[in-house]
Amino acid sequence: MKTYYVYILQCSDNLTYTGVTNNISRRFEEHQRGINKNSFTYKRRPSKLIFNQEFNDIEQAIFFEKKTKKWSAKKKYALANGEFDLLQILSECRNSRHSKYNPENE
């Protein structure tokens, strides 16, 4: 059974990069060497692997990667640090029109 990984890198400027691969060590080394001069991480090296999650299904891995790519850096760092209470707080909708904050819905 093939294994896939969703990973998060912390770049030298503290921005994050999220990706998916079937070989985490090879892919991390490619980021570190700067194989593609047009890539997001090229000018942000060195980077540090701060999170990776294994998946047995590529579709699940891609779904999770796309989901986490949309997250704020704070959420990604909370995930990487195992701060699941903070992750839940950062995931709550803070939009003033959300039913939780709208007095008309009470």
N, CA, C and O atoms as a DFTB+ gen file, in Angstrom:
424 C
 N C O
     1  1       0.848      -1.186       0.000
     2  2       0.000       0.000       0.000
     3  2       0.890       1.245       0.000
     4  3       1.830       1.349       0.788
     5  1       0.587       2.157      -0.870
     6  2       1.367       3.379      -1.010
     7  2       0.990       4.371       0.098
     8  3      -0.165       4.439       0.519
     9  1       1.969       5.124       0.555
    10  2       1.754       6.140       1.582
    11  2       1.976       7.512       0.976
    12  3       2.900       7.714       0.188
    13  1       1.122       8.452       1.350
    14  2       1.212       9.834       0.898
    15  2       1.314      10.726       2.122
    16  3       0.867      10.355       3.208
    17  1       1.890      11.880       1.953
    18  2       2.105      12.793       3.068
    19  2       1.644      14.193       2.692
    20  3       1.918      14.684       1.597
    21  1       0.944      14.820       3.618
    22  2       0.699      16.252       3.538
    23  2       1.689      16.853       4.522
    24  3       1.803      16.397       5.659
    25  1       2.402      17.876       4.077
    26  2       3.445      18.446       4.927
    27  2       3.354      19.962       4.925
    28  3       2.838      20.579       3.993
    29  1       3.872      20.542       6.003
    30  2       3.942      21.995       6.130
    31  2       5.386      22.358       6.434
    32  3       6.011      21.797       7.335
    33  1       5.902      23.308       5.663
    34  2       7.238      23.834       5.884
    35  2       7.145      25.226       6.482
    36  3       6.260      26.006       6.130
    37  1       8.049      25.526       7.373
    38  2       8.224      26.893       7.852
    39  2       9.416      27.446       7.084
    40  3      10.528      26.928       7.179
    41  1       9.168      28.498       6.327
    42  2      10.233      29.092       5.517
    43  2      11.066      30.049       6.359
    44  3      10.676      30.399       7.473
    45  1      12.195      30.469       5.838
    46  2      13.111      31.345       6.579
    47  2      12.474      32.676       6.962
    48  3      12.907      33.316       7.920
    49  1      11.446      33.097       6.220
    50  2      10.741      34.351       6.540
    51  2       9.491      34.094       7.384
    52  3       8.662      34.989       7.546
    53  1       9.350      32.881       7.922
    54  2       8.235      32.432       8.767
    55  2       6.916      32.249       8.022
    56  3       5.897      31.956       8.648
    57  1       6.911      32.415       6.707
    58  2       5.731      32.033       5.944
    59  2       5.691      30.508       5.891
    60  3       6.699      29.844       6.133
    61  1       4.536      29.969       5.577
    62  2       4.413      28.511       5.527
    63  2       4.117      28.054       4.111
    64  3       3.538      28.785       3.308
    65  1       4.529      26.831       3.826
    66  2       4.254      26.192       2.553
    67  2       3.633      24.835       2.855
    68  3       4.143      24.091       3.692
    69  1       2.549      24.515       2.186
    70  2       1.868      23.239       2.374
    71  2       1.915      22.461       1.065
    72  3       1.654      23.011      -0.005
    73  1       2.249      21.184       1.160
    74  2       2.331      20.364      -0.035
    75  2       1.945      18.927       0.238
    76  3       1.683      18.541       1.377
    77  1       1.912      18.135      -0.831
    78  2       1.609      16.708      -0.736
    79  2       2.648      15.952      -1.557
    80  3       3.077      16.419      -2.612
    81  1       3.048      14.779      -1.066
    82  2       4.064      13.980      -1.746
    83  2       3.927      12.516      -1.351
    84  3       3.238      12.181      -0.387
    85  1       4.592      11.651      -2.106
    86  2       4.637      10.244      -1.718
    87  2       6.010       9.877      -1.150
    88  3       6.251       8.723      -0.795
    89  1       6.911      10.869      -1.066
    90  2       8.243      10.639      -0.511
    91  2       8.665      11.908       0.225
    92  3       9.205      12.832      -0.383
    93  1       8.422      11.951       1.511
    94  2       8.630      13.173       2.285
    95  2      10.099      13.581       2.340
    96  3      10.400      14.770       2.233
    97  1      11.016      12.644       2.503
    98  2      12.436      13.010       2.603
    99  2      12.966      13.540       1.270
   100  3      13.713      14.518       1.251
   101  1      12.593      12.910       0.166
   102  2      13.008      13.391      -1.155
   103  2      12.451      14.783      -1.420
   104  3      13.171      15.670      -1.877
   105  1      11.172      14.970      -1.133
   106  2      10.527      16.259      -1.418
   107  2      11.115      17.377      -0.564
   108  3      11.316      18.489      -1.052
   109  1      11.393      17.089       0.709
   110  2      11.997      18.103       1.578
   111  2      13.382      18.486       1.055
   112  3      13.737      19.665       1.037
   113  1      14.154      17.499       0.634
   114  2      15.480      17.758       0.084
   115  2      15.386      18.610      -1.192
   116  3      16.226      19.481      -1.417
   117  1      14.379      18.364      -2.014
   118  2      14.179      19.185      -3.219
   119  2      13.903      20.636      -2.849
   120  3      14.405      21.555      -3.497
   121  1      13.100      20.841      -1.800
   122  2      12.850      22.218      -1.339
   123  2      14.154      22.849      -0.850
   124  3      14.441      24.004      -1.163
   125  1      14.931      22.105      -0.094
   126  2      16.166      22.645       0.469
   127  2      17.194      22.987      -0.613
   128  3      17.894      23.994      -0.504
   129  1      17.287      22.176      -1.627
   130  2      18.251      22.423      -2.707
   131  2      17.788      23.516      -3.651
   132  3      18.614      24.102      -4.352
   133  1      16.501      23.810      -3.694
   134  2      15.998      24.858      -4.583
   135  2      16.015      24.444      -6.040
   136  3      16.562      25.152      -6.885
   137  1      15.424      23.314      -6.332
   138  2      15.427      22.766      -7.697
   139  2      14.696      23.677      -8.684
   140  3      15.127      23.833      -9.827
   141  1      13.603      24.271      -8.247
   142  2      12.796      25.108      -9.140
   143  2      12.907      26.568      -8.705
   144  3      12.401      26.938      -7.645
   145  1      13.559      27.389      -9.506
   146  2      13.763      28.806      -9.154
   147  2      12.466      29.601      -9.098
   148  3      12.437      30.689      -8.523
   149  1      11.392      29.078      -9.684
   150  2      10.107      29.779      -9.678
   151  2       9.199      29.335      -8.533
   152  3       8.073      29.817      -8.414
   153  1       9.675      28.432      -7.702
   154  2       8.814      27.912      -6.636
   155  2       8.708      28.898      -5.469
   156  3       9.560      29.767      -5.288
   157  1       7.654      28.741      -4.694
   158  2       7.389      29.598      -3.539
   159  2       8.538      29.549      -2.541
   160  3       8.895      30.570      -1.952
   161  1       9.112      28.378      -2.350
   162  2      10.127      28.211      -1.311
   163  2      11.542      28.576      -1.752
   164  3      12.434      28.670      -0.909
   165  1      11.772      28.783      -3.038
   166  2      13.130      28.980      -3.543
   167  2      13.870      30.112      -2.823
   168  3      14.987      29.914      -2.345
   169  1      13.261      31.281      -2.745
   170  2      13.912      32.438      -2.118
   171  2      13.677      32.477      -0.610
   172  3      14.127      33.399       0.070
   173  1      12.977      31.480      -0.094
   174  2      12.645      31.448       1.331
   175  2      13.394      30.331       2.058
   176  3      12.996      29.913       3.146
   177  1      14.468      29.857       1.457
   178  2      15.267      28.802       2.066
   179  2      16.198      29.395       3.106
   180  3      16.544      30.572       3.007
   181  1      16.618      28.620       4.102
   182  2      16.243      27.226       4.325
   183  2      14.851      27.138       4.944
   184  3      14.354      28.091       5.543
   185  1      14.257      26.005       4.787
   186  2      12.950      25.764       5.393
   187  2      13.075      24.642       6.409
   188  3      14.060      23.905       6.445
   189  1      12.051      24.540       7.224
   190  2      12.032      23.537       8.284
   191  2      10.717      22.774       8.187
   192  3       9.652      23.381       8.082
   193  1      10.786      21.465       8.221
   194  2       9.583      20.642       8.207
   195  2       8.961      20.703       9.599
   196  3       9.551      20.231      10.571
   197  1       7.760      21.291       9.687
   198  2       7.131      21.435      11.003
   199  2       5.941      20.510      11.195
   200  3       5.463      20.344      12.318
   201  1       5.451      19.898      10.106
   202  2       4.297      19.010      10.228
   203  2       4.260      18.065       9.043
   204  3       4.583      18.447       7.918
   205  1       3.859      16.814       9.308
   206  2       3.507      15.902       8.225
   207  2       2.505      14.891       8.734
   208  3       2.564      14.452       9.883
   209  1       1.590      14.533       7.864
   210  2       0.522      13.582       8.178
   211  2       0.491      12.534       7.080
   212  3       0.509      12.862       5.894
   213  1       0.444      11.269       7.483
   214  2       0.400      10.170       6.520
   215  2      -1.031       9.878       6.088
   216  3      -1.975       9.994       6.870
   217  1      -1.164       9.497       4.830
   218  2      -2.440       9.070       4.264
   219  2      -2.195       7.845       3.395
   220  3      -1.149       7.732       2.755
   221  1      -3.155       6.931       3.371
   222  2      -3.076       5.760       2.492
   223  2      -3.804       5.989       1.178
   224  3      -3.665       5.203       0.242
   225  1      -4.579       7.061       1.107
   226  2      -5.393       7.365      -0.071
   227  2      -4.991       8.735      -0.602
   228  3      -5.075       9.727       0.122
   229  1      -4.558       8.801      -1.850
   230  2      -4.109      10.063      -2.435
   231  2      -5.222      11.101      -2.467
   232  3      -4.957      12.289      -2.285
   233  1      -6.455      10.678      -2.694
   234  2      -7.558      11.637      -2.742
   235  2      -7.779      12.292      -1.383
   236  3      -8.061      13.488      -1.310
   237  1      -7.654      11.518      -0.307
   238  2      -7.775      12.094       1.036
   239  2      -6.620      13.053       1.316
   240  3      -6.811      14.109       1.919
   241  1      -5.432      12.679       0.878
   242  2      -4.268      13.545       1.079
   243  2      -4.440      14.871       0.343
   244  3      -4.178      15.936       0.902
   245  1      -4.877      14.805      -0.897
   246  2      -5.076      16.029      -1.686
   247  2      -6.178      16.886      -1.070
   248  3      -6.054      18.110      -1.023
   249  1      -7.251      16.259      -0.598
   250  2      -8.332      17.002       0.052
   251  2      -7.802      17.750       1.274
   252  3      -8.090      18.934       1.453
   253  1      -7.026      17.060       2.116
   254  2      -6.483      17.686       3.318
   255  2      -5.487      18.786       2.966
   256  3      -5.467      19.835       3.611
   257  1      -4.663      18.555       1.950
   258  2      -3.706      19.582       1.527
   259  2      -4.437      20.841       1.068
   260  3      -4.080      21.946       1.477
   261  1      -5.448      20.688       0.230
   262  2      -6.201      21.851      -0.260
   263  2      -6.884      22.587       0.891
   264  3      -6.944      23.816       0.909
   265  1      -7.392      21.824       1.839
   266  2      -8.059      22.418       2.995
   267  2      -7.072      23.240       3.832
   268  3      -7.356      24.386       4.181
   269  1      -5.928      22.659       4.149
   270  2      -4.969      23.354       5.007
   271  2      -4.257      24.495       4.288
   272  3      -3.809      25.438       4.939
   273  1      -4.142      24.434       2.972
   274  2      -3.525      25.545       2.234
   275  2      -4.298      26.847       2.451
   276  3      -3.722      27.934       2.406
   277  1      -5.589      26.727       2.682
   278  2      -6.429      27.912       2.874
   279  2      -6.354      28.463       4.295
   280  3      -6.830      29.567       4.557
   281  1      -5.767      27.712       5.201
   282  2      -5.687      28.129       6.598
   283  2      -4.701      29.277       6.789
   284  3      -3.783      29.471       5.993
   285  1      -4.913      30.025       7.855
   286  2      -3.957      31.064       8.242
   287  2      -2.691      30.398       8.779
   288  3      -2.694      29.221       9.138
   289  1      -1.625      31.166       8.824
   290  2      -0.373      30.645       9.387
   291  2      -0.567      30.262      10.853
   292  3       0.011      29.279      11.315
   293  1      -1.373      31.028      11.585
   294  2      -1.621      30.707      12.996
   295  2      -2.246      29.324      13.142
   296  3      -1.869      28.560      14.030
   297  1      -3.196      29.005      12.274
   298  2      -3.823      27.687      12.320
   299  2      -2.826      26.587      11.971
   300  3      -2.818      25.528      12.599
   301  1      -1.990      26.839      10.971
   302  2      -0.996      25.839      10.581
   303  2       0.011      25.599      11.701
   304  3       0.387      24.456      11.963
   305  1       0.446      26.661      12.359
   306  2       1.376      26.509      13.476
   307  2       0.710      25.787      14.647
   308  3       1.351      24.976      15.315
   309  1      -0.559      26.070      14.899
   310  2      -1.280      25.375      15.968
   311  2      -1.347      23.874      15.670
   312  3      -1.139      23.054      16.563
   313  1      -1.634      23.520      14.426
   314  2      -1.655      22.109      14.026
   315  2      -0.274      21.483      14.215
   316  3      -0.150      20.396      14.780
   317  1       0.755      22.170      13.743
   318  2       2.120      21.648      13.819
   319  2       2.579      21.464      15.259
   320  3       3.340      20.543      15.559
   321  1       2.122      22.331      16.144
   322  2       2.525      22.271      17.548
   323  2       1.606      21.400      18.399
   324  3       1.810      21.279      19.607
   325  1       0.600      20.797      17.781
   326  2      -0.324      19.948      18.521
   327  2      -1.223      20.717      19.472
   328  3      -1.728      20.158      20.446
   329  1      -1.421      21.994      19.194
   330  2      -2.271      22.853      20.034
   331  2      -3.703      22.793      19.505
   332  3      -4.188      23.729      18.869
   333  1      -4.362      21.674      19.782
   334  2      -5.668      21.412      19.179
   335  2      -6.769      22.304      19.754
   336  3      -7.738      22.607      19.057
   337  1      -6.637      22.732      21.022
   338  2      -7.615      23.678      21.577
   339  2      -7.518      25.015      20.842
   340  3      -8.536      25.611      20.488
   341  1      -6.298      25.478      20.617
   342  2      -6.100      26.727      19.881
   343  2      -6.567      26.583      18.438
   344  3      -7.157      27.507      17.879
   345  1      -6.306      25.437      17.839
   346  2      -6.752      25.185      16.472
   347  2      -8.265      25.306      16.372
   348  3      -8.783      25.879      15.413
   349  1      -8.972      24.772      17.355
   350  2     -10.435      24.866      17.351
   351  2     -10.885      26.319      17.496
   352  3     -11.816      26.746      16.813
   353  1     -10.246      27.072      18.362
   354  2     -10.591      28.488      18.552
   355  2     -10.352      29.270      17.257
   356  3     -11.180      30.085      16.852
   357  1      -9.216      29.012      16.617
   358  2      -8.892      29.722      15.378
   359  2      -9.797      29.315      14.224
   360  3      -9.895      30.029      13.226
   361  1     -10.460      28.168      14.357
   362  2     -11.352      27.677      13.305
   363  2     -12.759      28.238      13.403
   364  3     -13.538      28.131      12.456
   365  1     -13.089      28.834      14.535
   366  2     -14.438      29.370      14.707
   367  2     -14.644      30.588      13.820
   368  3     -13.750      31.417      13.652
   369  1     -15.829      30.674      13.266
   370  2     -16.178      31.812      12.417
   371  2     -16.309      33.063      13.277
   372  3     -16.994      33.049      14.299
   373  1     -15.660      34.135      12.866
   374  2     -15.733      35.396      13.601
   375  2     -16.441      36.472      12.774
   376  3     -16.375      37.658      13.096
   377  1     -17.103      36.053      11.728
   378  2     -17.829      36.963      10.861
   379  2     -19.036      37.515      11.625
   380  3     -19.769      36.750      12.252
   381  1     -19.244      38.801      11.580
   382  2     -20.337      39.424      12.332
   383  2     -21.703      38.943      11.857
   384  3     -22.684      39.062      12.591
   385  1     -21.786      38.402      10.642
   386  2     -23.068      37.910      10.129
   387  2     -23.308      36.443      10.484
   388  3     -24.380      35.903      10.212
   389  1     -22.301      35.798      11.095
   390  2     -22.454      34.402      11.485
   391  2     -23.538      34.291      12.557
   392  3     -23.668      35.174      13.405
   393  1     -24.300      33.225      12.519
   394  2     -25.439      33.061      13.436
   395  2     -25.021      33.172      14.894
   396  3     -25.815      33.620      15.721
   397  1     -23.809      32.783      15.231
   398  2     -23.342      32.850      16.612
   399  2     -23.275      34.286      17.106
   400  3     -23.448      34.536      18.299
   401  1     -23.027      35.229      16.215
   402  2     -22.856      36.635      16.588
   403  2     -24.029      37.525      16.181
   404  3     -23.988      38.737      16.395
   405  1     -25.054      36.947      15.607
   406  2     -26.179      37.726      15.105
   407  2     -27.339      37.628      16.091
   408  3     -27.938      36.560      16.214
   409  1     -27.676      38.712      16.800
   410  2     -28.760      38.694      17.793
   411  2     -30.128      38.353      17.194
   412  3     -31.011      37.878      17.909
   413  1     -30.312      38.588      15.907
   414  2     -31.592      38.277      15.278
   415  2     -31.884      36.774      15.284
   416  3     -33.043      36.370      15.193
   417  1     -30.860      35.958      15.388
   418  2     -31.027      34.507      15.343
   419  2     -31.275      33.901      16.721
   420  3     -31.412      32.683      16.841
   421  1     -31.334      34.719      17.746
   422  2     -31.549      34.185      19.107
   423  2     -33.014      34.062      19.426
   424  3     -33.374      33.632      20.522
